[in-house]
């Protein structure tokens, strides 16, 4: 899967490239945006969160400030844009502004997501539609809107890439039944990865999905999945950002739905304890991961 990424600090892996990240105000999306800036990229942050939430910290503006401040000597340009991936017009404007500001888009990271856990007997269609619109339709919308810019990037030999956050498809009903709507929305995103990769391979555009093997310390885990107890048995977002850099710098890799840990193992990483919130603790498996 390409060269080994240096994990001990910024190495300018994305120097001069422009990366658009959805869901960039919090969690994995914010972490990816910060890391891309550290690696020398122009970063376009997209999120709905314009104003602070009373229970969940972080806005598009605080995230942009973190990108700018974390590795100020490396960051090229930062463009925070408030928008909802469910809104075609807003996202069209977002892509246009990104291209106008930086001259193109080389990488799209679809990290916007929402989670409601419910089996069929308790599922509300409002929540189902909300997850479908963000977790799967949003992926397809942003990918198609960015395609013209990604095509230009490919023609220039810049290794354009779409990275989605969705799991390898696991049909174990023990995972699907308790979170039916979420499973459908995330597996749809994985199918989009597979289909778009096949369609775009000959155009030089790579499309892959990344998924954590364990739970990650994010607002979703703290507030929806398992609370502080599960946070203690989770990993930090660093494991996702390291794995993402390895994928995004592997031009030959496409059409894969990958777990973070095997990606890192394939690049020679053996110390995974450093990613743990509580080193030495037995970790909680993420949704849809059997082992």
Rosetta blueprint (number, residue, H / E / L):
1 X L
2 X L
3 X L
4 X L
5 X L
6 X L
7 X L
8 X L
9 X L
10 X L
11 X L
12 X L
13 X L
14 X L
15 X L
16 X L
17 X L
18 X E
19 X E
20 X E
21 X E
22 X E
23 X L
24 X L
25 X L
26 X L
27 X H
28 X H
29 X H
30 X H
31 X H
32 X H
33 X H
34 X H
35 X H
36 X H
37 X H
38 X H
39 X L
40 X L
41 X L
42 X E
43 X E
44 X E
45 X E
46 X E
47 X E
48 X L
49 X L
50 X L
51 X L
52 X L
53 X L
54 X L
55 X L
56 X L
57 X L
58 X L
59 X L
60 X H
61 X H
62 X H
63 X H
64 X H
65 X H
66 X H
67 X H
68 X H
69 X H
70 X H
71 X L
72 X L
73 X L
74 X L
75 X L
76 X L
77 X L
78 X E
79 X E
80 X E
81 X E
82 X E
83 X L
84 X L
85 X L
86 X L
87 X L
88 X H
89 X H
90 X H
91 X H
92 X H
93 X H
94 X H
95 X H
96 X H
97 X H
98 X H
99 X H
100 X H
101 X H
102 X H
103 X L
104 X L
105 X L
106 X L
107 X E
108 X E
109 X E
110 X E
111 X L
112 X L
113 X L
114 X L
115 X L
116 X L
117 X L
118 X L
119 X L
120 X H
121 X H
122 X H
123 X L
124 X L
125 X H
126 X H
127 X H
128 X H
129 X H
130 X H
131 X H
132 X H
133 X H
134 X H
135 X H
136 X H
137 X H
138 X H
139 X H
140 X H
141 X H
142 X H
143 X H
144 X H
145 X H
146 X H
147 X H
148 X H
149 X H
150 X H
151 X H
152 X H
153 X H
154 X H
155 X H
156 X L
157 X L
158 X L
159 X L
160 X L
161 X E
162 X E
163 X E
164 X E
165 X L
166 X L
167 X L
168 X L
169 X L
170 X L
171 X L
172 X L
173 X H
174 X H
175 X H
176 X H
177 X H
178 X H
179 X H
180 X H
181 X H
182 X H
183 X H
184 X H
185 X H
186 X H
187 X H
188 X H
189 X H
190 X H
191 X H
192 X H
193 X H
194 X H
195 X H
196 X H
197 X H
198 X H
199 X H
200 X H
201 X H
202 X H
203 X H
204 X L
205 X L
206 X E
207 X E
208 X E
209 X E
210 X E
211 X E
212 X L
213 X L
214 X E
215 X L
216 X E
217 X L
218 X L
219 X H
220 X H
221 X H
222 X H
223 X H
224 X H
225 X H
226 X L
227 X H
228 X H
229 X H
230 X H
231 X H
232 X H
233 X L
234 X L
235 X E
236 X L
237 X L
238 X H
239 X H
240 X H
241 X H
242 X H
243 X H
244 X H
245 X H
246 X H
247 X H
248 X H
249 X L
250 X L
251 X L
252 X L
253 X L
254 X L
255 X L
256 X L
257 X E
258 X E
259 X E
260 X H
261 X H
262 X H
263 X H
264 X H
265 X H
266 X H
267 X L
268 X L
269 X L
270 X L
271 X L
272 X L
273 X H
274 X H
275 X H
276 X E
277 X L
278 X L
279 X L
280 X L
281 X L
282 X L
283 X L
284 X L
285 X E
286 X L
287 X L
288 X L
289 X L
290 X L
291 X L
